[in-house]
Amino acid sequence: MTQTTQPAQATNDPANPRTTHLIGLLLGAEEDWPTAFEQVLALVGPVTTDDGVTHELTSERITIEPFNLRQPVRDGLVIDRLAYWYYHPREWLKKAALVNGTYLLNSPFTFQSMEKHSAYCALMRLGLKVPETILVPYKNPVDNVRWAYTSAKYNRAFDLKAIANEIGYPLYMKPFDGGGWRGVSRIVDEEALQRAYDASGEMLMHLQATVDYEHFARALSIGPETMVMDFRPDQPMHNRYAVSYDFLSPKAGRQAAAISRIVNAFFGWEFNSCEMLVKGDDVYPIDYANACPDIAITSLHYYFPWAIKALVRWSAYCLMTGRKGRIDLETAHYFAIADRDDLTDDQKLDAYLDIADTYLDRDNYRAWCAKHLDHLDLAVLEWVQSEAFQKILRDTIQATYPEHERDQFKAHFGGLIGLWVKDEKARLGVG
């Protein structure tokens, strides 16, 4: 994090103005998608915008070092996959946004909202169909010397079983700030309830009603782009995303995509996944706060090329158009719509979506990509069929699975990627 230069490097030649933008990747234990991102970014090439400036994009993997709060930041945009749990880079992101105007795809100022509880409250306030949810106190004392006094004086006794009976079985117990299915239990009776609560320790837990659903949808939103996928949480990770076409009704599909973008715009996130239970035309959001949405090649497979392409497109758009990151939130605009009695639920959803799409520059983004990145679809199609892509897939399989399973997974993921290639050729009308 030793930063010495400004976000964009521009030439001084007025006859040939050029600007180079640097994208920072703040990473944890991932190798597959960062390598893919770097390779697809190279396919963008120089882009000359309407003002005559030629833009080029490059990237770096950010290292973690001491930093001076007044140091300039050379990255114009940062894709963060680390600061949700690692506080040192989180504080660097805050400094970069506040002092240097660095564009961040997910605001570190709403990381406390990057948990189930705040997002549940927000969508309930907007009138969406969040299942009945109750927050219960810790099972075990928190690590604070004042706990005993506070607990003895102010904590009210409560009947956990009575609360569960009020919600109804089956129900789910899950941490208020959970992620990656950590600590989630499906509770079918009082015995399982008590067992799960006893095991929760210092985790603060929700009890949430279940929904008799037909489909579990997971929507990944990157900027204004959203992919709604048929998700099967009971399957192993490599098989959770089914390649399903039109698995939702048109109304439910539109709601699922809209909710994902509305959540992102509400909290100032631009790279997030949302989970929803769907029955008929009814969509029930259950989890929609993910600071590190899954984009691994071994789980997304068929959808992986779209995700990397969308991430590159949105990064390019933000940097080349000079889009400014947002630090403050404007939730009152949403609540003003929520409080109106003259609008139906569908009309409110449309109004929320208008605010979200305005925030995300959806129409301008589409037009800009059509004009300046129209070559990227064919370039990515060719890249997915290249040896470079196959190496990413092979290396990831080798790092993920034991030797005796690798051939099986090479065939599994190879078949899914081959299906994407076939569908993409049909979509683009190429042989």
N, C-alpha and C positions, 0 to 999 in steps of 0.2 A: 504494500500500500504506500510505497514511496512514490509520490506523484510530483513530477517536475514540469510538465507542459500542460497546455490548455486542451480542452476537449476536442477541438477540430483544428487541423493544421491547414491553413489556406495559403495559396501562392500569392505573390504580389504582382503578378503579370496581369494587367487589366484586359489584355487581349485574349487571355486564356485562363480565366479564374478557375482554380481547382481547390477542392476541399477534401481532406481525408478525415473520416470519422472513426473513432476507436470504440469498440464495444467490449466491455469488460464482462467476463464470465466468473462469477463468484461461486465456486463449486465445492461439493462434498466428495462423496466416493463414486462419482459418476464418470464414465469414460465414453459410453456409446453415443449419447445424444450430443455432448460437446464436440466430439470428433465429427459427427455428422453436420452439426451446425457450422463448424469451421469450413468444411468442404462445400456445403451449399452456399455459404456466404461468398466463397470465392467465385461461384457461378454468377453472382449478380453483376460483376464487372462495373466499369465506370458508367454512371448515369448522369446525363446532362438534363437538368431541370429547366423549366420555362424561363428562368431568369438568366440562363446562359452559363450557370455554374456547373462544372463537372464534379460529381461526388464519387468518392471511393470509400469502401468500407473494409475495415480490418478488425481483428479481435485479439484479445489477450486473456490469459487465465490469471486472475488476480491473486497475488500472494498476500500473506497476512504478516504485517510488520507494525512496529510503532509508527504513529503518524502525528504530525503537528496539525492542530485544528485550522491553521491558516495556510497549509500547503495547498497549492493548486491541484486539481484532479484532472488527469489526462483523458479519462474515459468519458465520452459524451453520453453513454447509455450503459446501464449495468443490468444484466440478467442474474438475479440472486437466487441461489439454491441452498444457502448456508446460514443466513443470518437469523432464520426462525429460531434456531437453537444455539447458535454461537454468537455471544453478545458483542465480542470485539468487532467483528465485521459489521454487525448491525449498527453500532455507533458510528462506524466509518460511513455507512450508507446515509445515516441521518446528517452527518457533517457534509457529505458530498451534495446532498439535496439542498440543504439550507444555505450553505456557504457558496457552493460552486454551481448550483443549478443543474446538477447531473440528473439525467432522466432515468427513473427507476420504474420497472414494469410493475412491481408491487411495493406500495408505500410502507416503509418501516414504521411510520407513525400510526398505522392501524394494525400492527402486529398483534396487539392485545385483542383486536377484533378477529384475528385469524384463529378463532376458536369457535366451537359450535354455539356457545351460549349467546354471544353478542349477535351472531348471525341469525340464530333462531328469533331473538327478540326483534331484530330489525324486520325480518320478513313477516312475523306476526303483526307488527305495527302496520305493515303495508297490506295486510289482509289476505295473505297467501295461506295455503292449506298446510301449515306446519302441524304435525301430529301433537297431541296433548303432551306437555313436557313439564316435569317438576324437578327442581334442584334440591337435593338433600344434603345435609351437613356431612363433614368428614366422618369416616368411621373412627380413625385414629387421630390423636392430637397433632396439630401442626407443630413444627419445630420452633417454638417461640416461648420464652419464659413467662409471658403474660397469659398463656393459654388457659392454665388452670383457673386463675381468678375470673377471666372473662367467661369461661365455660360454666363455672359454678354459678355466676351471677346472672348471666344473660341467655345462655343456651336453653331453649325450651325442649322438654322431652317430646318425642314424636313417635308415632306408631308406623314403622316402615311398611308393615304388612297391610295396614288399613289404606295407606297411600297407594300401594300396588293394586289392591282390590278395587279402589276407585278408578284407577286407570284401566284395569282389566288385563288379563293374561291372554296370550303371551305379550310380553313387553321387552324393551331393551334397557339395559343399564350400560351407560357409556360415560367416559370422562367429559367434563364440560369443555376441556381444551384438547380433546383427543385428536389423533391423526394416525393414519396407517392402520386402523382397526385396533389400536392399542386399548386394552382393557374393556373391549366391547363384549357383552354377554347377552345372549337371548334367554330370557327368564320365562319359564313355563309354569312354575308353581312356587309356593312359599318357601320350600326347602332350597330351591335353586336361588331364590331371591336372597335369603339370608347368607347363603354360601358366597354369592358374588359380592355382597356388601361387605362381609367380613374380610374378603380378599382385596378389597379396594384400598385399604390402608389409608395413605394420605392423599389419594386421588379424590377430587371433588366430583361427585357423580350426578348425572341426570337419570331419571326414570322417564322413559318415553313410550307412548303407546305405539303399537305396531299397526300396520295397514295391510289389509287383505289385498295385495297388489297382483297385477298381471305381469308387469315389467319393471325391472330395476334399470333406470337410465342414468348414465353418467355423461355429463356434458363437459367438455374441455373447451374453454374460451381463451383465445389469444388475441388481444386487441378486439376488433369487431368480428373476428371469425369464431364460429362455434361449431363443434362437431358433437352431436348427440349420439352416444353409443349404447348398444345393448350389453349391459354389464351383468355378470353372473358371479356374485360374491362368494358363492359356495364352491366354486371351481378353483383349482390351483391357478396361480398368477398367470401362467402362460396361456391359460384357456379362459380367462375371465371376460375378455372382450370378444363377443361374438360378432362375426361379420354378418349383420342382418340389415336388409334393405326394407325401409318403410315399416319397421316393427311397431311404430306408434301411429295412432290416428293423426290426421293432419292437424287437428286442434291441439292434441296433447304434444305433438312434436314441436309445434310453434311455441306453446307455453314453456316447454323444457328449454328450448334455445333462448327464449326471452328471459326466463328467470336467471339463467346463467349470466347473461350480459348485464341484467339489472343489478344483480349482486355485485358484480365486478365494479360497475360504475358507482354504485352506492358507497362502497368502501375505498374506491380508488385503486382497485386491483386490475391488472391487465393480463394476468397469466395465472389462471385458477381453474379448478374443476368443481363441479356441483353434482351431488347425487340426489336422485328423486325417485320416489315410488309412483308408479302410474297404474291407474285402473280406469279403463275406458278413456274418457276425455279428461279425467281428473288427475292432476299432478300434485304430489305431496313432497315438498323439499325436505330432506332429512339431514343433509350434510353438504355445506357449500362454503367451506373456508379451508383452503389448502395452500399453504405458502410454497409447497414443493410438489405440484401436481405430477403424477406419474407420466413420464414420457419415455420410459425405457423401451428399447426396441423389442425386448423379449416379453413385454406385456402388451404394448400397443400394436406391434407387428404391422398389420394391414394399414393402420391409421398413422404409423410412424412417419412416412414421407410427408403427409399433410401437416402434421404437427411441426416438423422441422421447417418446412416451407413457410408456414404461417408465422413462426417465430422470426424467421429471417425477414419476411415481408414487413411485419409490423415494426421491427427494429429499424429497417431501412426507411420506412415511411416517417417514423418519429424523428430520426436524425436528419434526413434530407429535407424535410419540410419545416424543421425548426420547432416542432411541437414542444410545448412546455409541460413539464411534469406538474402535477397538482399535489400540494401539501395539505391544503384545507379541504374539508368535506362540505357538501351542500345538501345535507339530508333534509332540510326544511322543505325543499322543493318536492321531494317525494311525499313527505307527511302532509303537505297541503292537498295533494291529490287523494291520499288515503282518507282524509277527513271529509271529503265531499260526499254528500248524500244523493246527489243527482247523477252519479255515475255507477254503472254496473261493474261487476268484478272484471269482466273482459275489457271494458272501457278504461278502467284503472290500469290494468296490465299494459294496454296500448300506450297510455300516457307515461307510465314508468319507462317503457321501452323507448319512447321518443326522447326522454331525458338521457337515458343510457346511450342511445345511438348518437345523440348530439355530442355527448362527452367523448365518445370513442371515434368521432369523425367518420362514421360508417360510410356515408355516401362519398365524401371526399377521398377516403381511403380506397374505396373500390375503383373510383375513376383514376386516381393516381397510379394504382397498381396496374390497371389496364393499359395506361399510357407508358409507364416507365419500367415495369417488370413483366411485360407480356411474354418475354422469352423464358421466364423462370420455370413455367410448367414443363416445357419440353426438355429444358436443361436438367431438371430434377428427375424426370422420367428416364433420361439417358443415364444419369448418375446412379439411380437405383439398380440399373442393369449392369453397372460397371464392377470391376474387380475391387475398387476402393470401397464400395458399399458392402460387397461380400466379405471383405476383410473385417469391417466393423462388426458384421453379424457373426462371423466365425470367432473373432476375439471375445465378443460378449458371451457367446455360448460356452466357450472354453473357460471363461472366468466365472460363469454362473453355475454350470452343471458338472456333475462327476463324469469321468471319462466314459463310463459304460452307457451313459444316456445321451451323449453328444450327437451321435448319428441320428437318433430319434428326433432330437430337437432341430437339427439342421434340416431334416425333411419337413418337420412341422412348420417352422418359420419360413423356410424356403417356399413352401406351398402357399402360405398366406401372402407373402410378398409377391409371389407370382400372380396371385389373384388380383392384387392391387395393380400390378403392371397391366394386366389384361383389361381391367375396368378403366384405368387411366387412359390407355390407348383408345378405348371406345369413346370415352368422354371428350378426348381431344381430336378424335377423328383421324388418327394416324395408324399406319399399318404396323 
